[in-house]
Amino acid sequence: MASFQTVKGFRDFFPQECALRNYITETWRSVARRYGFVEYEAPLLEETNLYRKKSGDEITNQLFCFRDKAEREISLRPEVTPSLARMVAEKQRDFKKPIKWFQIGPCFRYEVPQKGRGREFIQFNADILGDSSSAPSAELIALAIDVLREFGICTPEDFIIRLSNREIWNIFLADKKIAEEHTTTFLSIIDKIERASAEETEKKLSVIGLTLAEVRDFMASTNENHPAFAELRENLTARGLWKFVEIDATIVRGLAYYTGVVFEVFDKKHGLRALAGGGSYDKLCALISDGTVDLPAAGFAMGDVVLGILLEQTPSAQMKLTSAYLAASSIDAFVVVADEAQRPHALAAIQALRAAGIRADYSFGPQKVGKQFQAAEDRKARFAIVFGAEYPEVVIKNLLARSQSAVPVDGLVAEVQKLLAEPAIGPLIA
Amino acid sequence: MASFQTVKGFRDFFPQECALRNYITETWRSVARRYGFVEYEAPLLEETNLYRKKSGDEITNQLFCFRDKAEREISLRPEVTPSLARMVAEKQRDFKKPIKWFQIGPCFRYEVPQKGRGREFIQFNADILGDSSSAPSAELIALAIDVLREFGICTPEDFIIRLSNREIWNIFLADKKIAEEHTTTFLSIIDKIERASAEETEKKLSVIGLTLAEVRDFMASTNENHPAFAELRENLTARGLWKFVEIDATIVRGLAYYTGVVFEVFDKKHGLRALAGGGSYDKLCALISDGTVDLPAAGFAMGDVVLGILLEQTPSAQMKLTSAYLAASSIDAFVVVADEAQRPHALAAIQALRAAGIRADYSFGPQKVGKQFQAAEDRKARFAIVFGAEYPEVVIKNLLARSQSAVPVDGLVAEVQKLLAEPAIGPLIA
């Protein structure tokens, strides 16, 4: 029993967990790049006031916030968008609009850990700044869909985009002659409508002069034909992606942050928490920069934790995951030193193999040949290369096909490269 | 002027800085994997006591340490080795020995920021646990050399491994009949010998019964023929890498941590701080696990900051760096909508291009064709694909070769894939 433990809510990434993390982050990165997004990263710490400015003072209850040795109030970042707004406000003149940026990295929140929510998680953020049309939202929704498809979460039976637009509620409230000052209160009632009891909701609505029936009628009548969705529908239909979208007027996503389109991504088979969420936030840059930079913006974030659970539970995703695990831990060639007199030659060959980009390993000290072959199998090597008394001839054994050939050591690297280019034969996964 | 600033000593990674970071981390990852190392990651936070246990109470002066809301004393990690020892102590039975693991991620230290040292840096750690011979040290030194060579830092004129072994000083002290209790004091004098004045060093040595002349004589007589280096020399000579090594008895690397081989990597042209450092630390696992797990170990760490400065200053490294910057921000194809009636078809084609792994982008709204071509150039696209009145025929323009061809839209993806497989012609870098 070790005397130290992982800090509550934090994760050790042993090789298998690290392979999952890398598979997720590399997939995010590769699909975002296909969409023409460019990567950035923000600091892991910011002044606590940055988060207060965006979310109000209550946010500090959910932050890892502390004072450093110089009494600065700093916080581990709970999200990246405030940093993005800060960075863009500082240097936006250096970049052509629209800015299409993505980011991948850890975030932190001080909450009671529960399934699908630790205190540390890795988040993927994609944002588009400087275009006020609905096209950025369409692009972001398409990206969210394609990211999931790349993971093997492929059909509208697997996941759904729940889409809304805060504008529809503004129109509703104007129709009902409700004063604008009630908008925030009203949206927070809608945000909780699926979790709260009807009585509770009715009571809250009555304070601002509405009934639950009015709200429910409006929600029932709101569908994809609402003009607020026309452009998005046309765009995503052209891409063949509208089938993944479901209008859901209850999606408002929290407080004052979002300004128009809002969406959340949910799996449809396992009842997990939201996989991703986002929308347009046209006022954040101006807020963070005290009005000096005013850029329309839209973005979404996807975390690694709920996604990881879904990948493990979805057969079409598991196969890709298994390949990723194998690729992360396997090597191409294991060099077997059958005759210790040849060790210097074996070391020179290992060096040459690695210099050619071949993943090669060997036993550090004298070991029985059988043990070395066992090590080659343990490492899931495709080839064992035997340095024995026949040197300068060496034997290449294909551990999957159970075949072998002999080559002069001078031709070894070229031969292994040739063999690696051939399709692997045999039981790849033990 | 933005109202918020980056926290002192922390970095914003705008796209160019992020491309440098990714180039460095991907190079580390790829060379480590060639060497058969498997990736892990530790939490960014640990109990402060973990660092106290390894380094003593003074370490807290250099830590970002704080109490969380439950009054736990926690610290942002200043290094990863204590976490590695904790993780290995917990689960070492699950892994075959030797364990060859690497890690890449941010570390933090609370220090006055200066050139080459911020409060946050990204570190690459490679460690081998469970083999007590000198072979792991040879493997690690070879890895450090090959990492630098992969970056284009290639010759012994560019960098050097300064190698020592604490054992040589143990033998020296035993010869001089100096009591073992003075070893730590003595090593800290040696650690500072190049920076301290001769008078100061003489004074400190006299306290434990030694003279500077004795020490200097011993250092001058210590060379690669010392038996403490015999195995390493043989191993690295077989790999053709001994030419990168220089024996330097002043290298002891700080306090009680290291037990045998120690080494540091320095550039030879720019007088920068050490690029990397490491050695064997056979007692750390036992220390961290209160004696329950005792594994010999060796490792090294390389940071991104000094390395980044060196890459920018070394011509043979700059070319690779420039390619990395281009690859991170460029796209394959920019779709030009010359006729707005074709926008839905263009969107469908963009979707198909991206699904085939092609990096494709476009203008979100109606824009003059000239502006769209300008955007294609700005994005360093290799091809512009024009959707105009000729649809379903589309025109592919090679923006480097300044040539063009027309294809039916059904054959677009295959044609672009074929063209991308051809070598790029033209001025790749503007």
Interface residues (C-beta under 8 A of the other chain):
Chain A: M1 A2 S3 F4 Q5 T6 V7 K8 F10 R11 D12 F13 F14 P15 C18 A19 R21 N22 S30 V31 R33 R34 Y35 G36 V38 E39 Y40 E41 A42 P43 L44 L45 E46 E47 N49 L50 K53 F64 F66 R67 D68 K69 A70 R72 I74 S83 R86 M87 A89 E90 K91 D94 K96 P98 K100 W101 P106 Y110 E120 D131 S133 A135 P136 E139 A142 D146 E234 N235 T237 A238 R239 G240 L241 I288 S289 D290 T292 V293 A328 S329 I331 R343 P344 H345 L347 A348 I350 Q351 R354 A355 G357 I358 R359 A360 D361 F364 G365 A375 D378 R379
Chain B: M1 A2 S3 F4 Q5 T6 V7 K8 F10 R11 D12 F13 F14 P15 C18 A19 R21 N22 S30 V31 R33 R34 Y35 G36 V38 E39 Y40 E41 A42 P43 L44 L45 E46 E47 N49 L50 K53 F64 F66 R67 D68 K69 A70 R72 I74 S83 R86 M87 A89 E90 K91 D94 K96 P98 K100 W101 P106 Y110 E120 D131 S133 A135 P136 E139 A142 D146 E234 N235 T237 A238 R239 G240 L241 I288 S289 D290 T292 V293 A328 S329 I331 R343 P344 H345 L347 A348 I350 Q351 R354 A355 G357 I358 R359 A360 D361 F364 G365 A375 D378 R379
